[in-house]
Amino acid sequence: MRSADPALARGAYPERVDLPPPVFDRLAAQLRWRVQQAVRRHLPDYGRFAAAVRKHVTVAGVESFESRRSTLRYRLRSDGFREDLVAECFGWYCAAQMRCAGAQPDAEALAAA
């Protein structure tokens, strides 16, 4: 049933004028949305990342930490925080924790990685 009062027929805010935004505002909003979509941060696949960390944990168990530490530091400085390099660093960290504590890294440690 429609109301006889035209002010109430407009909705909950009768003082609001329901005009579309100006053309320039719509174009600016579309441009902003497209730029945000182009530069937004893409999150990595956590399952794949945890599997890469676990692979590096098993490799790190047989190699020497001292020989690998300077190489990893140099690669981090020169290549930056790439996903594969960060997974390798976390794998070596978990392997070092296992040597000190003598336990396998649990799911929470891998999730934290």
Protein Blocks (a to p, Z undefined) as FASTA:
>chain_A
ZZfblklmnojblmbccddddfklmmmmmmmmmmmmmmpccdddfklmmmmmmmmmmmmm
mmcfklmmmmmmmmmmmnopafklmmmmmmmmmmmmmmmnopacdfklmmmZZ
